[in-house]
Amino acid sequence: MKANITKGNYGYIEYQRKRTLLRTAFYFALSLAIYGLGIYSTGSNQNLLTIVAVLGCLPACKSLINTIMFFRTCGCSRQAWERICAFDNKLTGFYDMYFTAYQSSYPLSHMVLKGNVVCAYTESTRCDCTAGEKHLVQMLLQDGHKNFTVKIFDQLDKYIDRLGQLEVLSVEDAKNKDDIIRLFYSISL
C-alpha cells in the first residue's frame, strides 16, 4: 500500500478502500480471537471475554459501514486524471470528492476553487448535476460563504475548457479560502 494519501488527492478513494478493508478485517479478527480465547480458557462462552468480544464488534461494524461506503463510490479515472493534472499547479483542485445529501449523493472526480467560482467534474451517470450544484451552494451559504457560483460538468472536454478559462482568469482567491477548503473536506466522504 502507498504512503498515506490525504483527502483531495488523486487516488484517495482507492487508498481508503484498502485501508478500511484491512482495518475492518483486523477489528473482526480481534473480536473473534477474544471470543475464542474466552471459550478456550473457560470451556464455555458464558464469560466476561464474550461480552468484551461482542462489544468489540461495535467499532468493527462501524468500520464495515465505512468500507461499504468507499466501495460504493468511485474516484477519478486514470484517463480523466491524465487530462486534468496539467492544471494542478495553477488551480486549487481536489480529487475524489464524494458529497452526500438526504436525497442523493454527488460523486465528483475533480473540483476546482478559483475566486468565488467552484467547478467540478463527475464521471458518474447517476449524479444529478443541478441538484449537486444547489447542494454545494447551500452548504457554502450555511457556512457563511455568499456569492459563489457552482457548476458541475459531466463532459470532460467542457470541463477541461472551463479549467483553461479559469486558469487565465485574474481573480483574487476568496478571502477565506482555507475555510472553504476545510468545509469541502468536512462534508465530503
Summary of the structure (lengths in Angstrom):
residues: 189
radius of gyration: 21.2
end to end distance: 20.2
largest distance: 74.1
contacts: 550
relative contact order: 0.13
helix: 55%
strand: 16%
